[in-house]
Amino acid sequence: MSQQSSMHYYLNWAKERIDEMDAALASFEVKAGQAKAESKVRTDQFLSDLTQRRDEFQQLLKAKAQAGEAAWADAKADMEKQWNGFEAQVKAYFEGAGKELEQQQATFKDLAAAQAKAWREAADKIGEAASKVAAARTVDIDAALKQMKSDASEAEARLQKLKQAGSESWSVMSAALADSRKAFDQANKAAWDALKGAADTKS
């Protein structure tokens, strides 16, 4: 269970990033379909670059899916670089595209939904794993799971507020997504660490 809980942390981390990448790509594909001829080439190239980054991220994930914890720690650093590159391209697009508020809002909404989905799925997986652990340690696990769900609600509420405001810049929206992502990573790690501790106590 201890090795498994570490793996779940990394898998949840990677899945959350892939879900956001897929959401961003889907949002931009809608935009590409509406693009005028003069901007179509630029938009298609942008989509191709983002898709390549996402695919490279997924390939790293598949290559490490069965690896041990040490290999995952190394892979996470490489995957983080891929994620940062993806995120930087999206930011550069919005900075270069001027005031495309409608596209920014659509992309933000899709990314926020992907994050909310990742929070829920991670909490469900942790809850499932927790049900298999000795009752003596369930207090720690229950506390971590409760905290994760509370953090998820707070993050979703903050993102919801921004969605409703509708006039924020991409840098403000991007910072909110980054804060939510960071909170997800911390909650995900704390919950899996609690499970790992419970499994270590059990054995």
N, C-alpha and C positions, 0 to 999 in steps of 0.2 A: 504493500500500500504506500510505503514511504516513497519509493521510486515512482510509483504510479501518480501520487499526488503532485510530485514535481513535474511530471510529464503533463498532467492536466493543466497546471499553471501555464506552461509554455504553449500548449495547444489552445487554451482559451485566449491567451495573448495574441497568438498568430491569427486565430479565427476572427477576432475582433478587427484586426487590421485588414484582413482579406474582405470581410463584410463591408468595411468602409470603402475600400478600393472598388469593390463591385458596385456599391451605391453611387460613388462618384462617376464611375464609367457609365453607368446607366443614365445618370443625369446629363452627362455631356453627350451621350449618344442621341438623346432627345434633341439637344441643341444642334448637333451636327445635322440631323434630319431637317431642321428648319433653316440652316445656314444658307445665305445667298452664295452665288457662285464664287464671288471674289474671296469670301472668307472660308469657303468649304475646304480648300486645300490646306489651309492653316489648321482648321479644326480637325480635319482627318488626320493630319500629322500628329497633332497634340494627342488625339485619342489613341493612335498607334503607339506613341511613346508611353502613355500611361498604361496601356494594355501590356506592353512589353515589361514594364516595371512590375506590374501585378503578377504576370506569368513567372518572372524570375523569383519573386517572393514565394509563390506557390511551389515552384520547383525546389527551392531551399527547404520549404516545409516538408514536402514529400520525401526528400533525401534524408531528413533527420527524424522523420516520424517514428522510427523504430530504434533510434539511437538512445544512448544513456544520458543521464543528467549533464555530464561534463560536455558532451557533444552539443547538447541543446543550448548550454550557456554560450558556447562559441557561435552556434548558428544564430542565436538571438541577436548577437552583435551584428552579424552580416545582414540579417533580416531587418534590423533597425535602420541600417544604412539604406536599404531598398525602400523602406517605408518613408524615411526622411526625404529621399529623392522624389518619391511620388508626391508627397505633401508639398515639397518645394515647387514642383511643376504646376500643381493646382494653384498655389499662391501666385506664382509668376504669371499664370494665365489671367487670373483676375486682376492683377496689377497692370498687366499690359492691355487688357480688354476694356479698360475704362470702367464706366459706371454701368455694368450689366447687372443691375440690382435684381432683376427677375431671375437670371441664371444663378446668381449668388444665393438668393433665397431658396431656390429649388434644390441646389446642391447641398446647402446647409440642412435643409429639411430632410433630405435623403440620408445624409451622414448622421444626423441626430437620431433618425429612426433606426439606422444600422447599429448605432451605439446602444440604444435602448434595448434592442433585440439581443445584443451580446450580453448585456447585464442580466437579462431574464434567463437566457440559456445557461450562463455560467452559474447563476444561483440555483437553477434546477439541477445541474450536474453535481454541484456541491451538496445539495440536499439529498440527492440520490446516494452519493458516496457516504454521506454522514449516516444514512439509515443502516449502513452495513458495519458501523463501528461500535465498539463496546459502549454500553450505556454510561459507564463511569466518566467518559470524556465528552459526552454529548453536550454538557453545559458550555464548554469552550467552543465547540463547533456551532452550537445554536447561537451563541453570542456573535460569532464571526459571520454567520449567515444572516442574522438579523441586522447586523451592521451593514453588510453588503446590500441588503434590500433597502435599507434606509438611505444609504449613499446613492443607490440607483434612483430612488424617488427624488432625492435632492437634485441630482444631475439632470434628470429628465425635466424637472420643474424649471431649472435655470435655462436649459436649452429651449423649452417651450416658451418662456418669456421672450427670449431673443427671436424666436420664430414669429411671435406675434408682433414684436416691435417693427420688424420688417425693413428698417432703414439703416441698420448697422453696416459698417464696412466689413469686407472679408476678413481683415486682420482681427477685428473684434469677434466675429463669428468663429474664426479659426482658433483663436485663443480659448474660447469657451469649449470648443470641441477638444482641444488639447487638455484643458483642465479636467474635463469629464473622463477622457482617456486615461489620464494619470490616476484619477480616483479609482477607475475600474481596475487598473493594474495593481494598485495597492490593496484594494478590497479582495481581488482575486488571489493575490499572494497570501494575504492574511488568512483567508478561508482555507486555502490548500495547506498552509503551514499548520493550522489548527488540526486539520485532518491527519496530516503527517505525524504530528505529535501524539494524536490519539492512537494511531496505528502503532507507533513506536512503543507506547505504554502497553498496548494490548499484547505485543509479542514478547 
